[in-house]
Every structure is written in C-alpha cells, then in structure tokens.
Amino acid sequence: MIQQRNNIRLFEGVDRVAILLYLLLVLAGLTCVASAGYEDSIEGFFNLRQNHVKQALWACAAFVVGLFILLLDSRYYHMYAYYAYFGALLFTAGTIIAPEAIAPITKGAKAWYEIGPVRIQPAEFAKIATALAVARMMSNYSFNIHKTNDLWRVAMIILLPFAIILLQNDTGSGVVLCSFIFVLYREGLNKWLCIPLIMVATLFIFSFLFTPLVLLIVLVLIFTISNAMMMGGEWRRHLIFTAGIALSALVLYALSAIFWGGALSGYEALVITVIGGVIIAGIYAIRKHITAIFLTLALFIGSMIFVPAADMIFESVLQPHQKERILSFLGIINDPAGIDFNVNQSKIAIGSGGLFGKGFMQGTQSKYFVPEKHTDFIFCTAGEEWGFVGSMVVLALLCAMILRLMKMGERQQEPFSRIYCYSVAAIFLFHVMVNLGMTVGLMPVMGIPLPFMSYGGSSMIAFTILLFIAIRLDASPSKGMDALR
C-alpha cells in the first residue's frame, strides 16, 4: 500500500502543458502522414500496411514508453547516465561492423539495424544518451566551464558519437549534436570562443563563392568587430587601427601581384598579405601593450589556415550527394530535375496551399511529386493542405514546446535537470530549424526529421523519451542530485 502511494506521487507535478503540446504534435503528424503516405494500391484506410497505421502504432508504443519513464525514480537518470552513454556508443558503432544482413546500406549510409520488418536507427537514441552524459558531467560539483580540462571532457562526450555517426555516413544526424553549443553557452561558455566557429563557418561557405581577395576583406571585417568588442568596444579607435591594417594588407597584395605577376596563386598572394598584416598588427600591439590583439590575430591566422582545409574537407569527407546539396544551396549549380527537385517541388506544394489550404487528403503536389513527403518533407504536406494558417499553427506548437522545455529548465533547483532540459530544447530547436529550413529552401537538405511529425518509429520513440525524461525531472525538482548527497 505504501509502495502504491509512492508511485502515485510520482505523477505529481507533471507538466500538463508539455503533455498537451506533445499529443497535439503527434496528432498533427499522424494526420499529415495519413494524407501524404496513403497508398491507393493498398485496400483499406486502416490496413496495417499503410504508413499512417504503422506510425500510429509507433506513437502508441512511444506513449507507453513515456508513461513508463514517468514511473521511474528521477535519480536513475543521473545514476545511469554514463552507462546509457557508453551503451549507446556501442549500439551506434555496431552498425559499422555488423553484416549487411543486419545493418544494410541505405542511401549510402550504414546507420540502421534491420530485423525483419523493424528498422532501428541508433543515432536517434545516441542523442538521448549524449544529453544525459553532458548533463551528468556538467552537474558535477567540481565542474567549471571556464577550465580547459573540463571543457575538453564535455567536448569529447559530444565528439565521440559525432565521429561514429560520421563513420556511418549519416552526416545529418551527426550535425544535430552541434546543437549542444547552445547548452554550453547557456551554462556560461565564454562568448569569445564562438568567434572561431563563426570564422570557420564563414570561410567554409565563402570559399566556394568568392575570390581570396574578397575573403581577406571579410576576415578584416570580422577581425575589426571581434577586436573592438574584446577591447571594451572602443569602436572609433579600433576601426582606425584595423583600417590601417587593411590598407597595409592591400598594399602588400598589390605589391605581390606586381613582383610575382601570375606566378602566385590567389591563395599564395593572400598568405603573403596576411603575414604582412599580422606583422604590422603585432608590432602595434607590442608598442601599445595591448595583449587582446594577439588573441584575435591567432584567430585570424587560424582562419586563413582553414581556407585550403575547406577544399580538402569538401572533396575528401563529404559524399557526392552532400557536395551537390551544398553547391545547389549556394546557387553554384542549378539542376531542377536532379538535386534541386525535392526542394523545388516542396516549395511549390507549400505555395499552392494558399491561406487556408486545400483540405485533408486534397493535396496533389505533396502526394504525387514531392519525394520523402511523409518523412523529411512532411511540413510541405501541412503547407499544401492546411495553408499558411495551418503551417503557422504547427510552427507555433513546435516553438511552444521548445519554449516550454526552456521554462522547465529555468525552474529546476539543481544543475543536472536544468542542463538536460536545455539539451532537449537545443536538439528540438536544431531539428525544427534545419527541417523547416530545407523544406522551404533556406538550408541544404540533410535528412533530419521534424519532431513528432515525420514518419519513423525510431525518431518517434527517441523524441518521446527525450521529452518525457525532461518532464520526469521537472516533476521532481527536489530530487536528483539532492537525493544522491
């Protein structure tokens, strides 16, 4: 009788708003899958071979798993976080060495286990384990995000599953782990550490679009902004300083072109320019005793080293279809009947929905012309059949879920629950941004599902587990670490 009362109390404090948002998103997803994935060749709307029926079964199974999570003591998620993490690493890496009869190659990726009619994508569950392990590591009493060793430990927790997923050739799922940068920033990561990431991303994209001289100008602008912000925001002084550096660099660039003519490549001339600019800036910094300039100079030099590395990464690491998607996104290639077909048809489907849409099961563009219409491009079905208004409702539900998770994180009394809630919010945010972005052509196609809406049993169960663990931790804010002391 006492045990029964304890179990009943475990349901106290459950965030009913989060549960309601979850149910509404799952219902919206089932409706879209039923419309987009309905097979006319299969007799019966409720036939078990229909995609929406299978998705409904997965949704029911996921909800049962969620209820089981609510019954577990919240202390378990902290106690067994590392065990779950290493188990997930082994489970994910197993697809690489498993025979193709168990782990077949699908669309160039060896990222699924296939046992009879059931397919499992371990990378989806690796996100859960990584979120738990990051929360466990960062909630230790001795952890300090400003210590390099502690930061490296967290980075390794994130990079290990990322590397394994890349070895599976499932780049889209691996990139999702980059969302943990939001969690680190929330927990006090030095904002200046984000500057190298900005430089790397900027150079990687711009190296396909612009000449070395334009890249130099872009770097000078970034250098100016970061240098002024690091040194107290004395904008006028640092604009003059950086303008002098830029002018000196351009003079050196012109001189290298005059003396060596066409003997130097654009990148070699750029290296000479950068070396000269760095020497001038270094002399100025030494004379004025401004040590902060050396940090921005280091970032500047590191960014220039990355320029030739970007070509190597593009040619050696990315798969052919990934290269085509990036080049298509940047507008370098135009292939309406090939690599651009999915996105073009998706945009046509969304645009054809108008204000209020065509109605349930009335969509033609998304049903007959959009590939992956019930998985990665599920949102175009909502756009065509529910119109702008329906699409905004779906987007509002997704945003409300993310904001609810952030609110749950802010009201936690101990760091483990807070960090985990923010990790889930970051993962959801990344999925929503990338999926909707690629659906409307604002981002390259990566094959990332829309939470609770895209067809797939692994993603449905994984997203449910992510959410319900956060709900369980939120329902017992006084437990967790306090109970372990």
C-alpha positions in Angstrom: 0.0 0.0 0.0 2.9 2.4 0.9 4.6 1.5 -2.4 1.4 2.2 -4.3 1.1 5.7 -2.7 4.8 6.4 -3.6 4.1 5.5 -7.2 1.0 7.8 -7.3 3.1 10.7 -6.0 5.5 10.2 -8.9 2.9 11.7 -11.2 2.5 14.8 -9.1 4.0 18.0 -10.7 3.9 16.6 -14.3 3.8 19.5 -16.8 0.4 19.0 -18.4 1.1 21.8 -20.9 4.1 19.9 -22.3 2.0 16.7 -22.5 -0.8 18.5 -24.3 1.7 20.0 -26.8 3.2 16.6 -27.3 -0.2 15.0 -28.1 -1.2 17.8 -30.4 2.1 17.5 -32.4 1.7 13.7 -32.6 -1.9 14.1 -33.8 -0.8 16.7 -36.4 2.0 14.4 -37.6 -0.4 11.4 -37.9 -2.8 13.5 -40.0 0.0 14.6 -42.3 1.4 11.1 -42.7 -2.1 9.7 -43.4 -2.6 12.3 -46.2 0.9 12.2 -47.7 1.7 8.5 -47.2 -1.6 6.9 -48.1 -1.2 4.2 -50.7 -4.1 3.8 -53.0 -2.9 0.4 -54.1 -3.4 -0.9 -50.5 -7.0 -1.7 -49.8 -8.4 -0.1 -46.6 -7.6 3.1 -44.8 -6.8 1.2 -41.6 -4.8 -1.6 -43.3 -1.7 -2.4 -41.2 0.5 -1.9 -44.3 -0.5 1.8 -44.6 2.2 4.2 -43.3 -0.1 6.1 -41.0 -1.3 3.0 -39.3 2.2 1.9 -38.6 3.1 5.4 -37.4 0.0 5.3 -35.1 1.3 2.0 -33.6 4.7 3.6 -33.1 3.1 6.6 -31.5 1.1 4.3 -29.1 4.3 2.4 -28.2 6.2 5.7 -27.7 3.5 7.0 -25.3 3.6 3.7 -23.3 7.4 4.2 -23.0 6.8 7.8 -21.9 4.4 6.7 -19.2 7.0 4.1 -18.0 9.6 6.9 -17.8 7.2 8.9 -15.6 7.0 5.9 -13.2 10.8 5.7 -12.8 12.6 7.4 -10.0 14.2 10.6 -11.3 17.5 9.6 -9.6 18.1 6.8 -12.1 18.7 9.2 -14.9 21.6 10.7 -13.1 22.9 7.5 -11.7 23.0 5.6 -15.0 23.7 8.4 -17.4 27.3 7.2 -18.2 26.1 3.6 -18.6 23.5 4.7 -21.1 26.1 6.8 -22.9 28.6 4.0 -23.4 25.9 1.6 -24.3 24.6 4.0 -26.9 28.1 4.3 -28.3 28.5 0.6 -28.7 25.0 0.3 -30.1 25.6 3.0 -32.7 29.1 1.7 -33.7 27.6 -1.7 -34.1 26.1 -0.8 -37.4 29.5 -0.1 -38.9 30.9 -3.6 -38.2 27.6 -5.6 -38.4 26.9 -7.6 -41.6 24.7 -6.1 -44.2 22.0 -8.6 -43.5 21.5 -6.9 -40.1 22.7 -3.4 -41.0 22.1 -2.8 -44.7 23.4 0.2 -46.6 20.6 2.6 -47.2 21.1 5.7 -49.4 24.9 5.4 -48.8 24.6 5.3 -45.0 25.1 2.2 -42.8 23.1 3.7 -40.0 20.2 1.3 -39.4 19.6 -2.1 -37.9 17.0 -4.1 -39.8 15.4 -7.1 -38.0 12.5 -8.4 -40.0 10.0 -5.6 -40.6 11.6 -3.4 -37.8 14.2 -0.8 -38.6 16.1 1.0 -35.8 18.3 4.0 -36.2 20.7 4.0 -33.2 21.8 7.6 -33.8 18.4 8.8 -32.6 19.0 7.2 -29.2 22.6 8.4 -29.1 21.2 11.9 -28.8 19.4 10.9 -25.6 22.4 9.3 -24.0 24.6 12.2 -25.0 22.2 14.7 -23.4 22.2 12.6 -20.2 26.0 12.3 -20.2 26.6 16.0 -20.8 24.1 16.9 -18.0 25.9 14.4 -15.7 29.4 15.8 -16.5 28.4 19.4 -16.2 26.5 19.0 -13.0 29.5 17.6 -11.1 30.4 19.9 -8.1 34.0 20.2 -9.4 33.0 21.1 -12.9 33.9 24.6 -14.1 33.1 25.5 -17.7 36.0 28.1 -17.7 38.5 25.3 -17.1 40.1 24.0 -20.2 40.2 20.4 -19.0 36.5 20.3 -18.0 35.5 21.9 -21.3 37.5 19.2 -23.2 35.7 16.5 -21.3 32.4 17.8 -22.4 33.6 18.2 -25.9 34.8 14.6 -26.0 31.4 13.4 -24.8 29.8 15.2 -27.8 32.5 14.4 -30.4 32.6 10.6 -29.8 29.1 9.9 -31.0 29.5 12.6 -33.7 32.6 10.8 -35.1 30.8 7.4 -35.0 27.8 8.8 -36.8 30.0 10.4 -39.5 31.6 6.9 -40.0 28.1 5.7 -40.7 27.9 8.3 -43.5 24.9 9.8 -41.7 26.1 13.4 -41.6 22.7 14.9 -41.0 22.1 13.0 -37.7 25.7 13.8 -36.6 25.4 17.5 -37.2 22.4 17.6 -34.7 25.0 17.1 -31.9 26.3 20.6 -32.7 23.2 21.9 -31.0 24.9 21.3 -27.7 26.8 24.6 -28.2 23.6 26.4 -27.1 23.7 24.4 -23.9 27.3 25.3 -23.2 26.6 29.0 -24.0 23.7 28.9 -21.5 25.9 27.4 -18.8 28.5 30.2 -19.1 30.7 29.3 -22.1 33.0 32.3 -22.9 31.3 34.0 -25.8 34.6 34.8 -27.5 35.1 31.0 -28.1 32.3 31.3 -30.6 34.4 33.6 -32.8 36.5 30.8 -34.3 33.3 28.9 -35.1 31.9 31.9 -36.8 35.1 32.3 -38.8 35.2 28.7 -39.8 31.6 28.6 -40.9 32.0 31.9 -42.8 35.2 30.8 -44.6 33.8 27.4 -45.5 30.8 29.0 -47.2 32.5 32.0 -48.7 35.4 29.9 -50.1 33.0 28.5 -52.6 31.6 31.8 -53.6 34.4 34.4 -53.6 38.0 35.1 -54.5 40.8 35.2 -52.0 40.8 39.0 -52.0 37.1 39.0 -51.0 37.8 36.5 -48.3 40.5 38.8 -47.0 38.1 41.7 -46.8 35.6 39.5 -44.9 38.2 38.4 -42.5 39.3 42.0 -41.9 35.7 42.9 -41.1 35.4 40.0 -38.6 38.7 41.0 -37.1 37.6 44.6 -36.6 34.4 43.7 -34.9 35.9 41.0 -32.6 38.9 43.1 -31.8 36.8 46.1 -30.8 34.4 44.0 -28.7 37.2 42.3 -26.9 38.9 45.5 -26.0 36.0 47.3 -24.5 34.0 48.5 -27.5 36.2 51.5 -28.4 34.9 51.4 -31.9 36.4 54.5 -33.4 39.9 53.7 -32.2 39.8 50.2 -33.5 38.2 51.0 -36.8 41.1 53.4 -37.5 43.6 50.7 -36.4 42.0 47.9 -38.5 41.6 50.3 -41.5 45.4 50.8 -41.3 45.9 47.1 -41.2 43.6 46.6 -44.1 45.3 49.3 -46.1 48.7 47.8 -45.4 47.5 44.4 -46.4 46.0 45.6 -49.7 49.3 47.3 -50.5 51.2 44.1 -49.8 48.6 42.2 -52.0 49.2 44.7 -54.9 53.0 44.5 -54.5 52.9 40.7 -54.6 50.9 40.8 -57.8 53.4 43.3 -59.3 56.6 41.5 -58.4 55.4 37.9 -58.9 52.9 38.6 -61.6 50.9 35.4 -62.4 53.4 33.2 -60.7 51.4 33.2 -57.4 48.0 31.7 -56.9 45.3 33.7 -55.3 45.8 31.9 -52.0 49.6 32.3 -52.0 49.2 36.0 -52.5 46.7 36.1 -49.7 49.1 34.3 -47.4 51.8 37.0 -48.1 49.2 39.6 -47.4 48.1 38.1 -44.1 51.7 37.6 -42.9 52.4 41.3 -43.6 49.2 42.4 -41.9 49.9 40.2 -38.8 53.4 41.6 -38.5 52.1 45.2 -38.6 49.4 44.4 -36.1 51.9 42.6 -33.8 54.3 45.5 -33.8 51.4 47.8 -32.9 50.2 45.5 -30.1 53.7 45.3 -28.6 54.2 49.0 -28.6 50.8 49.8 -27.1 50.9 46.8 -24.7 47.5 45.5 -26.0 47.6 41.8 -25.4 44.0 41.2 -26.5 45.0 41.8 -30.1 47.2 38.7 -30.1 44.1 36.6 -29.5 42.3 38.0 -32.5 45.5 37.7 -34.5 45.6 34.0 -33.6 42.0 33.5 -34.7 42.8 35.5 -37.9 45.8 33.2 -38.8 43.9 30.1 -37.9 41.0 31.1 -40.1 43.4 31.6 -43.1 44.9 28.2 -42.5 41.3 26.8 -42.7 40.8 28.1 -46.2 42.7 25.4 -48.1 41.5 22.9 -45.5 37.9 23.6 -46.5 38.6 22.3 -50.0 40.1 19.2 -48.6 37.1 18.6 -46.3 34.7 19.2 -49.1 36.5 16.8 -51.5 37.5 14.0 -49.1 34.9 13.9 -46.3 31.6 14.8 -47.9 29.7 12.3 -50.0 28.8 13.2 -53.7 25.2 13.9 -52.9 26.2 16.1 -49.9 28.5 18.1 -52.2 25.7 18.6 -54.7 23.3 19.8 -52.0 25.8 22.4 -50.7 26.6 23.7 -54.1 22.9 23.8 -55.1 22.1 25.6 -51.9 24.8 28.2 -52.6 23.5 28.6 -56.2 26.7 27.4 -57.8 24.9 24.6 -59.6 21.3 24.5 -60.9 19.7 21.2 -61.5 15.9 21.5 -61.4 15.3 17.9 -62.5 18.0 16.4 -60.2 19.4 17.6 -56.9 17.0 20.6 -56.7 13.9 18.6 -57.5 12.9 17.8 -53.9 13.2 21.4 -52.7 11.5 22.9 -55.7 8.6 20.6 -55.5 8.3 21.2 -51.8 8.2 25.0 -52.3 5.6 24.6 -55.0 3.5 22.4 -52.7 3.7 24.9 -49.8 2.9 27.9 -52.1 -0.1 26.1 -53.6 -1.8 25.8 -50.2 -2.6 29.5 -50.1 -4.0 30.9 -47.0 -6.2 28.1 -45.7 -5.0 25.1 -47.8 -6.7 22.6 -50.0 -8.1 20.4 -47.2 -7.4 17.0 -45.8 -6.3 14.4 -48.4 -6.8 17.0 -51.1 -3.1 17.7 -51.6 -1.8 16.7 -55.0 1.6 18.3 -55.3 2.9 16.9 -52.0 1.3 13.5 -52.5 2.5 12.8 -56.1 5.5 15.0 -56.8 7.5 15.5 -53.5 9.9 12.7 -52.7 10.2 11.7 -49.0 6.9 13.5 -48.5 6.0 11.7 -45.3 9.4 11.8 -43.7 11.9 14.6 -44.2 9.4 16.8 -46.2 6.4 16.3 -44.1 5.9 20.0 -43.5 5.1 20.6 -47.1 2.0 18.5 -46.7 0.8 20.7 -43.9 1.6 23.7 -46.0 -0.4 22.5 -49.0 -3.4 21.0 -47.2 -3.7 23.4 -44.2 -2.3 26.5 -45.9 -0.4 29.4 -44.3 -2.7 29.4 -41.3 -2.2 25.7 -40.6 1.5 25.9 -41.1 1.7 28.7 -38.6 -0.3 26.6 -36.1 2.2 23.7 -36.5 5.2 26.1 -36.1 3.5 27.7 -33.1 3.2 24.3 -31.4 6.8 23.4 -32.1 8.0 26.8 -30.8 5.8 26.4 -27.7 7.3 23.0 -27.0 10.8 24.4 -27.2 10.0 27.4 -25.0 8.2 25.1 -22.5 11.4 23.0 -22.2 13.4 26.1 -21.6 11.0 27.2 -19.0 11.2 23.8 -17.4 15.0 24.1 -17.4 14.9 27.6 -15.7 12.8 26.4 -12.8 15.0 23.5 -11.9 16.7 23.5 -8.5 19.7 21.5 -9.4 22.0 21.7 -12.5 21.5 18.1 -13.9 17.8 18.7 -14.6 18.4 22.2 -15.9 21.2 21.2 -18.3 19.2 18.2 -19.6 16.1 20.2 -20.2 18.2 22.8 -22.2 19.8 19.9 -24.1 16.5 18.6 -25.2 15.3 22.1 -26.1 18.5 22.6 -28.2 18.1 19.3 -30.0 14.4 20.1 -30.8 15.3 23.6 -31.9 18.0 22.3 -34.3 15.7 19.8 -35.8 13.0 22.3 -36.4 15.3 25.0 -37.8 17.0 22.6 -40.2 13.9 20.6 -41.3 11.8 23.7 -42.0 14.8 25.5 -43.5 15.5 22.7 -46.0 11.7 22.4 -46.8 11.5 26.0 -47.9 15.0 26.1 -49.4 16.7 28.2 -46.8 19.1 25.3 -45.8 20.8 22.4 -47.6 18.9 19.1 -47.5 20.2 17.0 -44.6 17.6 14.3 -44.0 16.7 15.5 -40.5 13.1 14.6 -39.3 10.6 17.1 -37.8 10.0 16.2 -34.2 6.8 14.1 -33.6 5.6 14.7 -37.2 7.9 12.9 -39.6 7.2 9.3 -40.2 9.6 6.9 -38.4 9.4 4.7 -35.4 13.0 5.4 -34.1 12.5 9.2 -34.2 9.1 9.0 -32.6 10.3 6.9 -29.7 13.6 8.8 -29.3 11.9 12.2 -29.3 9.3 10.9 -26.8 12.0 9.6 -24.5 13.9 12.9 -24.7 10.8 14.8 -23.8 9.4 12.6 -21.1 12.7 12.3 -19.2 12.7 16.1 -19.1 9.1 16.1 -17.8 10.0 13.5 -15.2 13.0 15.5 -13.9 10.8 18.6 -13.9 8.2 16.8 -11.8 10.7 16.1 -9.1 13.0 19.2 -8.9 13.9 18.5 -5.3 15.2 15.0 -6.2 18.1 14.0 -8.4 21.4 15.4 -7.0 20.0 16.2 -3.6 18.9 12.6 -3.1 22.4 11.4 -4.0 24.3 13.5 -1.5 
